[in-house]
Amino acid sequence: RTNIPVSKLMTSDKQKLLTLEEEMHKHIIGQEIAIKEIADAIRRSSVGINDPNKPIASFLFAGSTGVGKSVAAIKMANKYLEKIHCGKVLLVVAEVTHKENWQKEFEKWGMINAALTIECYASLHKYRDTYWDLVIYDEAHHLGSELRQDILSSIKSAKNILLSATLDKTLLNVLENYLGYI
């Protein structure tokens, strides 16, 4: 139960929100707790139950290569972008070569209704004070440098998705200080 007032939702929206987990499980094996949390956050934002001083949601997908972090991020992004009917998305990657890999992922899994920008961490300074509907940080452990934290504090977003194979104290501090994690 999510305690979302059903009367606020259209019939088609209700059906989509009720089947979020089922849809994500078609593409992601396991990860039951993470998928439930993602679905609940999408449901809360769909009816306006969120803190106006924080991003609608920030998610950290951690796990080794091949567990479905990228697929989960793309599926979640699509659900959110479907809701707002368009979107401005920034995907931040570690290296130029990763841009091509992500392009292949988007071709494979699809990205709807989005103006997608893929950029490297080293070039984030170009986006100071820019608003994004969604920012996806691949290999989020690269956010640890002071320069990147400074830039991160100036990027404005409604939602954030962070992907990382490793977690350390620096990354957790960044999440708490800049993205509202506790």
C-alpha positions as CSV (number, residue, x, y, z in Angstrom):
1,R,0.0,0.0,0.0
2,T,1.3,3.4,-0.9
3,N,-1.5,5.6,0.6
4,I,-1.9,7.5,-2.7
5,P,-5.4,8.9,-3.1
6,V,-6.8,6.8,-6.1
7,S,-9.4,9.5,-6.8
8,K,-6.5,11.8,-8.1
9,L,-5.6,9.4,-10.9
10,M,-7.1,8.9,-14.4
11,T,-8.1,5.3,-15.3
12,S,-5.2,4.8,-17.7
13,D,-2.8,6.3,-15.2
14,K,-4.1,4.0,-12.5
15,Q,-3.5,0.9,-14.6
16,K,0.1,2.0,-15.4
17,L,0.9,2.8,-11.8
18,L,-0.6,-0.5,-10.6
19,T,1.5,-2.5,-13.0
20,L,4.9,-0.7,-12.6
21,E,6.6,-3.5,-10.8
22,E,5.3,-6.1,-13.1
23,E,6.5,-4.1,-16.1
24,M,10.0,-3.6,-14.6
25,H,10.3,-7.3,-13.7
26,K,9.9,-8.2,-17.3
27,H,13.4,-6.7,-17.9
28,I,15.1,-7.0,-14.5
29,I,15.7,-10.2,-12.6
30,G,15.5,-10.0,-8.9
31,Q,15.9,-6.5,-7.3
32,E,12.5,-6.8,-5.7
33,I,13.1,-4.1,-3.0
34,A,14.7,-1.7,-5.4
35,I,11.9,-2.1,-7.9
36,K,9.2,-1.6,-5.2
37,E,11.0,1.6,-4.0
38,I,11.2,3.0,-7.6
39,A,7.6,2.2,-8.2
40,D,6.5,3.8,-4.9
41,A,8.5,7.0,-5.7
42,I,6.9,7.2,-9.2
43,R,3.5,6.8,-7.7
44,R,4.1,9.5,-5.0
45,S,5.3,12.0,-7.6
46,S,2.4,11.2,-9.9
47,V,0.0,12.6,-7.3
48,G,2.2,15.4,-6.0
49,I,3.3,13.8,-2.6
50,N,6.8,15.1,-2.5
51,D,9.0,17.7,-0.7
52,P,9.2,20.9,-2.9
53,N,12.7,21.7,-1.6
54,K,14.2,18.4,-2.9
55,P,14.3,16.6,-6.2
56,I,11.2,14.5,-6.7
57,A,13.4,11.5,-6.4
58,S,17.1,10.4,-6.3
59,F,18.0,6.8,-6.7
60,L,21.3,5.0,-6.4
61,F,21.5,1.7,-8.2
62,A,24.6,-0.1,-6.9
63,G,25.8,-3.5,-8.0
64,S,28.4,-5.3,-10.1
65,T,28.4,-5.1,-13.9
66,G,25.6,-7.0,-15.6
67,V,22.9,-6.9,-12.8
68,G,20.6,-4.5,-14.7
69,K,21.5,-1.0,-13.4
70,S,21.4,0.6,-16.8
71,V,18.2,-1.2,-17.9
72,A,16.5,-0.1,-14.6
73,A,17.6,3.5,-15.2
74,I,16.3,3.5,-18.7
75,K,13.0,1.9,-17.8
76,M,12.5,4.2,-14.8
77,A,13.4,7.3,-17.0
78,N,10.9,6.2,-19.6
79,K,8.1,5.9,-17.0
80,Y,8.9,9.3,-15.7
81,L,9.2,10.9,-19.2
82,E,5.9,9.2,-20.2
83,K,4.2,11.0,-17.3
84,I,5.5,14.5,-18.2
85,H,5.1,13.9,-21.9
86,C,8.5,15.2,-22.8
87,G,11.8,15.8,-21.0
88,K,15.2,17.2,-20.9
89,V,17.6,14.5,-19.8
90,L,21.3,14.7,-19.0
91,L,23.3,11.4,-18.9
92,V,26.7,11.9,-17.3
93,V,29.3,9.2,-18.2
94,A,32.9,8.7,-17.1
95,E,34.6,8.6,-20.5
96,V,33.9,9.5,-24.1
97,T,33.8,5.8,-25.1
98,H,30.9,5.3,-22.7
99,K,28.7,7.6,-24.7
100,E,28.7,5.1,-27.5
101,N,27.8,2.2,-25.1
102,W,24.9,4.2,-23.7
103,Q,23.7,5.1,-27.2
104,K,23.5,1.3,-27.9
105,E,21.6,0.8,-24.6
106,F,19.1,3.4,-25.5
107,E,18.6,1.9,-29.0
108,K,18.1,-1.5,-27.4
109,W,15.8,-0.5,-24.6
110,G,14.3,2.7,-26.1
111,M,14.1,6.2,-24.7
112,I,10.9,8.1,-25.3
113,N,10.0,11.8,-25.4
114,A,13.4,13.1,-24.4
115,A,15.9,15.6,-25.4
116,L,18.9,13.5,-24.4
117,T,22.3,15.0,-23.8
118,I,25.2,12.6,-23.0
119,E,28.2,14.3,-21.5
120,C,31.4,13.3,-19.6
121,Y,32.0,14.2,-16.0
122,A,35.0,16.3,-17.2
123,S,32.7,18.5,-19.2
124,L,30.0,19.1,-16.6
125,H,31.1,22.7,-16.1
126,K,29.2,23.6,-19.4
127,Y,25.9,22.9,-17.6
128,R,26.2,25.1,-14.5
129,D,22.7,26.5,-13.5
130,T,21.0,24.4,-16.2
131,Y,17.7,22.7,-15.3
132,W,17.1,19.1,-16.3
133,D,14.0,17.0,-15.8
134,L,16.2,14.0,-15.2
135,V,19.9,13.5,-14.6
136,I,21.4,10.0,-14.8
137,Y,24.9,9.7,-13.3
138,D,26.7,6.6,-14.6
139,E,29.6,5.4,-12.5
140,A,28.5,7.9,-9.8
141,H,31.6,7.2,-7.7
142,H,33.3,9.7,-10.0
143,L,31.4,12.5,-8.2
144,G,33.9,12.5,-5.4
145,S,36.2,15.3,-6.5
146,E,35.7,18.7,-5.1
147,L,35.3,20.3,-8.5
148,R,32.6,17.8,-9.5
149,Q,30.8,18.4,-6.3
150,D,30.9,22.1,-6.9
151,I,29.4,21.6,-10.4
152,L,26.9,19.1,-9.0
153,S,25.6,21.7,-6.6
154,S,24.8,24.0,-9.5
155,I,23.0,21.5,-11.7
156,K,19.2,21.7,-11.0
157,S,17.1,18.6,-11.6
158,A,13.7,17.2,-10.8
159,K,15.0,13.6,-10.6
160,N,18.3,12.0,-10.3
161,I,19.4,8.4,-11.0
162,L,22.9,7.3,-9.9
163,L,24.5,4.1,-11.0
164,S,27.6,2.8,-9.3
165,A,29.4,-0.6,-9.0
166,T,31.1,0.7,-5.8
167,L,29.9,2.6,-2.7
168,D,32.2,4.6,-0.5
169,K,31.9,7.2,2.2
170,T,32.7,10.1,-0.2
171,L,29.9,9.1,-2.5
172,L,27.4,8.7,0.3
173,N,28.4,12.2,1.6
174,V,27.9,13.6,-1.9
175,L,24.4,12.1,-2.0
176,E,23.5,13.5,1.3
177,N,24.9,17.0,0.7
178,Y,23.8,17.6,-2.9
179,L,20.9,15.3,-3.6
180,G,19.1,15.1,-0.3
181,Y,19.8,11.5,0.7
182,I,19.9,10.8,4.4
